[in-house]
Amino acid sequence: MKILLCGARGFIGSHLLQALRQAGHEVICGVSQAGSRAHDAVQVDYARDTQAAAWRDRVEGMDVVINAVGVLRDTHRRPIQAVHADTPIALFEACAQAEVRHVVHISALGIEHSATRYAQTKLAAEQHLRDMAQAGRLSATILKPSIVFGRGGDSSALFLNLARLPIALMPGPVIDAQVQPVAVTDLADVVVRLVANLAHAPETLACVGPQPVQLGDFIASLRTQLGHRPATVLRLPEWVTSLSARCGDLVSASPWSSEAVDLLRQPNVADAGPIAALLGRPTIHFSELLARTWQ
């Protein structure tokens, strides 16, 4: 199939690109800078391409369009309202106009009850796509992953760095967060299988590992997987956590912020049965993620 993959140079997108091409699909990469290989890439501006007309020619002739673009923080160069909501909505509208067979949109798990801009902008795109699908304007699947783990992921590298510390001073929300880490390779396999069987593609799929775990325990598991003895973990006082998050709000490049704290307080877990049924096997357990994804 001919596929437009938006966000092909990101962490998730790069793994999707590799898996889809290995499966024999023709993948056109939607990237911020197309470079010299213009035959397999198209340059886009996710901050400014907020009208369907900007996408119409790009999606023409595509069988499938995949949106794997996302940001953690709002910045001038990549405003979160445009990147998460306005531009994806314009992309979806163009797909409907061009009669693209199927749209796969990668959103996030655990955002339904969060008031953060991250969650609200993600939900806006989800709802618009869901409304379009229910109205019969296009066929679509919304993937909602928990924490995605694998080589190349910034959060994965952060968790590994924390796991290497013999004494760790962590905020309470980090220790207590309920997550269900999923291997990026499993997520890529999901997309490959969806594309291979569009007639039976689900409308929404939670992409999770087989078992929920507290984030603090997941980091401890990574330390075990690294071959280290258990660490001493100390909990930051709540007032220090709040102060550090407010300081993080002032640094746009920092992943730590008040919104990050809010998102960590939202349960990020789901039934692992549907994804296992689609893959025909269980997803990789968090206790095996390092050995099976960090090659």
N, C-alpha and C positions, 0 to 999 in steps of 0.2 A: 504493500500500500504506500501511497504518497502521504507523508505526515509532516505537518508544520509543528515544530517543537519550540515553544517560547520559553526562554530561560535555559537554553541548552548548555551554557557555560557555567551555570550554577552547580552547587553541590548535587542536588537531586537531578537536575536536568542533565548533567554530564553522565550520570549513571544510566538514565533513561536512554540517552543517545547511544551509548555503547550497546545496551541490551537490544534496542530496536534494530540497529544496524546488523548486529549478529543474527537477528531473526530474519534478516533479508529485506527489511523495509527501506524505502527511499526516504530519508529524513532531511528536511530543510530546516536549518537552525535559525530561529529568530533571536538575534543577538544585538547588543548595543553598538558593536562595531563589527561589521561583516568581514573585514580583512580582505585578503586577496582571493580567497576561494569563493567567489561570488556564486558559483554554480550550486553550492550546497548551503548557502547562508543568505539571509536577507537582513538588512540593517533596520532596526526599529528603535523607537524612543518611547520607553514605557512610561516616561513622565509626561509626555505631550501627545501621544497618539490616542487621544481620548474620544475620537469620533469614528464611527463605523467606516466612513469613507476612507480613512487612512489604512484600513485593514482589508478593504474589499479585494484589491488586486493580489494581496499577499496570500489570501485564503482560497482564491479561485483555483479550482482543480485539485484541491486537497481532499483526500478521503477522511483523514482524521486530523484534528487540531488539538494539541496538548498545551495547557498553560501550567508551567512550573515556576512561575515568577513570584517572588515574595521578598519582603524586607522586614526586619525586626523593628527598626526605628524610622521615624519621620525625618527626612533630611531635605535640604533644598534641591539637591541633585536627583533624589528619588523620593518624591513626596508620597506618603503612604496612601492618601486618598486616591491618587491617580494610579499608582502601581497595583494596589489591591482591589480597587472598585471601578473607577471610571474607565481605565484602559481595558481590563478584562470584559466589562460590559460591552464596550465598543467592539471588542474582538468577537464576542458571542453574537452580537447583532449582525456583524459581517458574515459570520459562519452561516447564520440562518438565511441571509440573502443569497449566499453562494451555494446553498444546499449541500454543505459539508455533511458527510454521513454521520459523524460522531464527534463530540467534544469531550475531552477529559480534562477536568479542572482539579488541580491539587490544592486543597484548602488546608484546614487544620482541625484537629480534635480538641474538644474542651473549650470552645470559644462561645458557646451558646449563652452563657450567663455572665459574660464579662463585659464591662462597660468601657474597656480600653479601646483606643483607636485601632489598634491591631485587630482586635476581635470584631469590632463593628464594621470595619472596611472589608474584612474577609467575609463576614456574613452578608453584606450587601451584594457582593458578587455571587455568592452561593444562591441567595434568594432570587436574584434576577435570572440566573441560569435555570433554577428549578421551575420558576414561573414560565419561562420560555418552553421548557420541556413538557410541562403539564398542558400547555396550550397547543402542543403538537408542532411547534415551530422548528424544533431540532431534537436530536437524540443526544443525551449527555450522561456522563457519570461524574459524580463529585467524590473524590478520594479525600479522606480525612485521617491523616496519619497522626499518631502520637509522636514522641521524640524519635527522630530518624537518626540512626547511628551508622557510621561507616567512614571509610577513608575519605578525606577531603571536607568533612563537615566541621564547621567552626565549633559547634556545641560539643561534638564528639571529641575534638582535641582538647577542649576545656575540661570535660569530664575526666579524660585520661590524665591531664596535668594535675587535677585535684586528687585523682587516685594514687598518684606517685608520692604525695605528701605523707610523711610518717605521722605528722601532727597537723590536723586540719581544723581551721576555725571557720565554720560555715553558718550562714543565716538560717534561721528556722524554716522559712519557706522552701529553701533548697533541700534541707534534710527531710522534710515531711511531705513534699509534693508527691501526689499519686500519679505515676506514669506507667506506660506500657511500651517500652522501647521496641521499635521495629527496625530491622536491618534494611539499609538502603537497597541492597540486592533483592530483598523480598518485595519491596515497593516497585522496583523496576520489573520484576517478574510479573507482578500484578498487571502492570500496564501492557506488557507484551501479551499476556493472556487475554486481556480485554480486547485489544486490537485484533487478535486472532478469532474472536468469537463475539462480534459486535451485537449479534442478534440476541444474545443472552446477557449483555452487559447490565449490571445493576445501576439504579439511579444514584445510590449513595453507598459507599463502602468505607467502614472504619478500618484503617490499616494499622494493625497493632501486633505486638508480640503475643505469645501464648499466655503470659501471666503478668498481672499488675505487680508493681513493686514501688516502694518509696524511693525517691531519687537518691537519698542518702545511702540506702542499701544497694542501689544499682552502682553507685560510685564505689562502694565497698567491694562489690562483686568484680568490678573492673580491676581493682587493686589485687584481688585474688588471682584473676586471670593473668595479671602481669607477673605473678609469682612472688608477691610481697606478703609479709605478715600483716595482720589487721592493724589499721591506723588508730590513733587516738583522735576522736572527733569531738570538738568543743562547739557548743551552740552560742552564736552571737546573741547578746541581749536584743530584745525587740526594738529598743530605741536606737541602737546602733544600726540595725538592719534598715530601719526607716530613714535614718540620716544618710546612710551610704547610698540608698536608692535615690534619695533626692539629689545627692551629689551627682549620681549617674545621669540624672535627668539633664544636667548641664553639659554633658559630653555626648554628643550625638553618635560618636563611634563606639560608645560603650554598650555592651549587651545588657548591663545591669541598670535597672531603672525602676521607677514606681510601677510602670506598666508590667515589667517583668515579674515583680513581686505579686501583682494582682493575678497574672496569668498562672503563676505557680500555685496559687491558692485554689485554682479551679481543677477539679478532678479531670485527669487526662487518660481515661481508661474506657474500654468498650469490650463487647463480646468478640472473642477471637474466632468464633465458629465460622462466620461468613467468609473471612479472608482465607481460612484454612480450606474451606469447601471450594473456593475459586481456584486456589493453587493446587489442590489435590494432596496437600500435606500440611502439617503444622508450620507456622513461621518459626524462625530461629529464636530460641530462648535467650533471654538476656545474659545468662551465665556462659553462653557460647559465642557471643557477638564478636569479641575481639579476635578469636581464632578464625572465625568464618567470614569476617568482613574486612579485616585489616591486613590484606595480603599485599 
